[in-house]
Amino acid sequence: GGNTLLAHEVGAGKPFEMVAAAMEGKRLGLCNKSMFAVPNHIIDQIAADFLRLYPSANILVAQKKDFKMRNRKKFCAKIATGDYDAVIIGHSQLEKIPISQERQERLLQEQLWEVIEGIEEVSRSRGERFTIKQHERTKKRLEARLEKVREGKGRDDVVTFEQLGVDRLFVDEAHNYKNLFVYTKMRNVAGLSTTEAQKSNDLFLKCRYMDKLTGGKGVIFATGTPVSNSMTEL
């Protein structure tokens, strides 16, 4: 199917489900190299579950030392060049593998155009001054981020997420990434976040890349608490 959310209750066995989906996907030729991003403290537990189900699986498990500055490049090169059934890394380690600057720039530019279009639309329909001001603030923030990305171009020579050869991304405890900035032309929507967490935005960029690569079939989120406060979390 397409991108999937496994929203079963806690203890229903989401790790086994993800492991089986990755291995069956590979057996059927639906994917080649899966990446599991899990909370740092359960990396070993997920690896043990993997080998319990598939004892002969060829998996690469990240250790703390692998993401120290001096080892990171070597570890990412290992992911890129190895023929692994799956790579298991922690949430904070996923964040340290950057998306290419060209892609960051392009996606920010698309978001910026969307906001500019929204401002024009609200102005045309003589919308509330407050709404226009909100959109103007969003526009300024996006422009500042775009500038920052452009300034950092070509700064460090690292392996990017796109070069890893990963074509399926499993994100366990995905509710850790829900506070993403939501842009909408609708007014008076409860729970809309106008600020965003850097890690949520980083995952958003990676998911957009996976969508392009797999035609919207490469991302699986798993969480026992998909919505806890507001519908915008969906």
C-alpha distance (Angstrom), angle and dihedral (degrees) to the residues before:
residue distance angle dihedral
G1 . . .
G2 3.77 . .
N3 3.80 131.6 .
T4 3.80 108.2 -33.9
L5 3.80 140.7 -152.1
L6 3.80 115.7 -154.3
A7 3.81 100.0 -159.1
H8 3.81 100.1 168.4
E9 3.77 119.4 144.3
V10 3.80 120.5 -90.1
G11 3.81 111.7 -75.4
A12 3.82 96.5 24.2
G13 3.81 91.7 117.2
K14 3.80 106.0 -100.7
P15 3.85 94.2 159.6
F16 3.84 92.2 58.2
E17 3.80 89.8 46.8
M18 3.82 91.7 52.2
V19 3.81 93.6 45.7
A20 3.82 91.8 49.9
A21 3.83 91.2 46.5
A22 3.81 91.2 51.9
M23 3.80 95.1 48.1
E24 3.81 95.9 41.1
G25 3.80 89.0 46.3
K26 3.79 89.6 55.3
R27 3.81 93.0 45.0
L28 3.80 90.5 52.6
G29 3.79 93.0 45.7
L30 3.83 93.7 -113.8
C31 3.81 93.3 122.6
N32 3.77 137.9 7.0
K33 3.81 109.9 -160.5
S34 3.81 122.5 20.0
M35 3.79 125.1 -161.9
F36 3.80 121.7 -154.9
A37 3.82 115.9 -158.2
V38 3.80 107.6 -166.6
P39 3.84 136.0 163.7
N40 3.81 107.3 -74.2
H41 3.82 95.2 -117.1
I42 3.83 94.9 58.3
I43 3.83 100.1 47.0
D44 3.82 92.3 107.4
Q45 3.80 92.5 43.7
I46 3.83 92.1 54.3
A47 3.82 89.9 46.3
A48 3.83 89.8 52.2
D49 3.83 90.8 48.8
F50 3.80 89.4 50.3
L51 3.79 93.4 53.9
R52 3.80 91.9 43.8
L53 3.80 89.7 59.9
Y54 3.82 97.5 34.7
P55 3.84 109.2 21.8
S56 3.81 93.0 179.3
A57 3.83 96.5 48.1
N58 3.80 116.7 128.7
I59 3.81 103.7 -131.7
L60 3.80 133.2 166.5
V61 3.81 114.6 -146.4
A62 3.80 120.5 -163.7
Q63 3.79 118.8 -130.4
K64 3.80 125.8 -159.4
K65 3.81 92.1 -105.5
D66 3.83 92.0 54.9
F67 3.78 91.4 71.6
K68 3.77 98.2 47.4
M69 3.81 107.4 117.4
R70 3.81 95.4 -103.9
N71 3.84 94.8 48.4
R72 3.81 100.7 38.6
K73 3.79 97.3 85.2
K74 3.79 92.0 48.5
F75 3.81 92.3 49.5
C76 3.83 93.1 48.1
A77 3.82 89.7 49.2
K78 3.81 87.5 52.2
I79 3.83 90.4 54.8
A80 3.80 91.3 46.9
T81 3.80 96.7 49.2
G82 3.81 101.7 35.0
D83 3.79 125.1 89.4
Y84 3.82 96.3 -133.2
D85 3.79 127.2 166.6
A86 3.78 87.3 -145.0
V87 3.81 142.9 -6.0
I88 3.80 117.7 -146.7
I89 3.81 118.0 -157.7
G90 3.81 137.7 159.5
H91 3.80 124.9 -102.7
S92 3.81 92.3 -111.1
Q93 3.82 90.5 49.5
L94 3.81 92.1 52.8
E95 3.81 87.5 56.8
K96 3.80 90.5 55.7
I97 3.80 92.7 59.9
P98 3.80 102.7 81.0
I99 3.76 127.9 -144.1
S100 3.82 111.4 -125.8
Q101 3.79 115.7 -83.8
E102 3.81 92.5 -125.2
R103 3.81 89.9 59.0
Q104 3.81 92.9 44.7
E105 3.79 89.5 51.3
R106 3.80 93.4 47.6
L107 3.81 94.7 49.2
L108 3.80 92.8 46.5
Q109 3.79 89.6 49.8
E110 3.82 90.5 51.7
Q111 3.82 90.9 50.4
L112 3.80 89.8 48.2
W113 3.82 92.9 52.4
E114 3.80 89.0 49.5
V115 3.81 91.9 53.4
I116 3.84 92.6 46.2
E117 3.81 88.8 51.3
G118 3.82 89.4 49.9
I119 3.82 92.2 51.6
E120 3.82 90.7 51.3
E121 3.79 91.6 47.9
V122 3.82 94.1 50.0
S123 3.84 90.1 46.1
R124 3.81 91.4 50.7
S125 3.79 92.6 50.7
R126 3.83 89.1 46.0
G127 3.80 90.9 -118.8
E128 3.77 125.9 -179.1
R129 3.80 115.9 -59.6
F130 3.82 87.4 -133.0
T131 3.84 91.9 60.5
I132 3.81 92.1 49.5
K133 3.82 90.4 49.9
Q134 3.81 90.5 50.9
H135 3.81 91.4 51.7
E136 3.82 90.7 46.7
R137 3.81 89.1 55.2
T138 3.81 90.2 50.5
K139 3.81 90.0 49.4
K140 3.83 91.6 52.2
R141 3.80 91.4 49.2
L142 3.82 92.5 50.1
E143 3.82 91.5 47.1
A144 3.82 90.3 52.1
R145 3.81 91.2 50.3
L146 3.79 92.1 47.4
E147 3.80 89.8 51.5
K148 3.81 90.2 50.0
V149 3.81 91.8 51.6
R150 3.81 91.3 49.2
E151 3.81 91.9 49.6
G152 3.80 91.7 51.9
K153 3.81 93.8 52.4
G154 3.77 114.7 134.8
R155 3.79 92.2 0.9
D156 3.78 102.1 129.9
D157 3.73 132.8 20.3
V158 3.83 104.1 -129.7
V159 3.77 135.8 145.7
T160 3.82 107.6 -101.4
F161 3.80 127.0 -140.0
E162 3.82 90.6 -108.2
Q163 3.83 91.0 58.4
L164 3.82 94.8 57.0
G165 3.80 94.2 82.2
V166 3.81 91.6 -129.5
D167 3.80 112.8 153.7
R168 3.80 101.2 172.5
L169 3.80 126.7 45.6
F170 3.82 123.1 -163.4
V171 3.81 115.1 -169.4
D172 3.80 114.9 -166.9
E173 3.84 119.6 -158.7
A174 3.81 87.6 16.1
H175 3.83 92.3 176.0
N176 3.83 86.2 82.0
Y177 3.81 86.5 75.7
K178 3.78 101.3 46.8
N179 3.83 100.4 105.8
L180 3.77 95.9 86.3
F181 3.78 119.6 146.0
V182 3.81 108.8 -100.2
Y183 3.79 117.9 -152.6
T184 3.80 116.5 -158.5
K185 3.79 138.3 156.7
M186 3.82 89.4 -144.2
R187 3.79 118.2 104.2
N188 3.82 132.4 -139.7
V189 3.80 95.8 20.8
A190 3.81 110.4 159.2
G191 3.79 118.8 -127.0
L192 3.81 98.5 16.1
S193 3.78 111.3 157.9
T194 3.79 115.9 -139.8
T195 3.79 92.8 -178.4
E196 3.77 126.3 56.9
A197 3.76 140.3 -153.6
Q198 3.80 113.7 -116.7
K199 3.82 91.7 -132.2
S200 3.83 91.8 53.6
N201 3.78 91.3 51.5
D202 3.80 90.6 47.1
L203 3.82 91.3 53.4
F204 3.82 90.1 45.7
L205 3.82 90.0 57.8
K206 3.79 91.0 48.5
C207 3.80 91.8 48.9
R208 3.81 90.7 50.6
Y209 3.80 88.5 53.1
M210 3.83 91.6 48.1
D211 3.82 89.8 50.2
K212 3.79 90.9 53.8
L213 3.80 92.3 46.5
T214 3.82 97.5 46.2
G215 3.80 103.2 26.8
G216 3.81 92.1 -110.6
K217 3.81 96.2 -48.0
G218 3.78 104.6 99.7
V219 3.83 107.4 77.8
I220 3.81 126.7 81.9
F221 3.82 120.6 178.7
A222 3.81 121.3 -167.1
T223 3.81 125.6 -167.6
G224 3.79 139.1 141.9
T225 3.81 91.2 -147.3
P226 3.82 108.4 47.1
V227 3.83 94.2 158.8
S228 3.79 123.3 23.9
N229 3.82 106.2 151.4
S230 3.77 116.5 5.7
M231 3.80 141.0 10.9
T232 3.83 89.9 -118.7
E233 3.82 87.1 75.9
L234 3.81 86.6 74.0
